[in-house]
Amino acid sequence: ALQLVEDLLDLKNCAEGVESAMGRGDYETAAKHIAKYRSLAQQFRQGGDASALEDSSAVLQSLKASEKALTQMVRDQFDKAITNRDKTGVSRYAK
């Protein structure tokens, strides 16, 4: 039970971290938070704690929206880097 509470707090921290990182344009850090969120969500599903995810639906909706926004921002920046022949940008956003 204690691990579940810690995992739910981690999920909330991921949501806050993604928003903060995206606000600063730190897409790499935002992506790390999204990866952590995905890992936690998978653990919940595999551990039979999927109902705990449902209890955190507002946090999950925020994370899903942030993931979608981050994906779009990275795609846009990648396309811009290609158009501008920016090798550093292409390398950064291709990851």
Secondary structure, 3 states (H helix, E strand, C coil): CHHHHHHHHHHHHHHHHHHHHHHHCCHHHHHHHHHHHHHHHHHHHHCCCHHHHHHCHHHHHHHHHHHHHHHHHHHHHHHHHHHCCCHHHHHHHHC
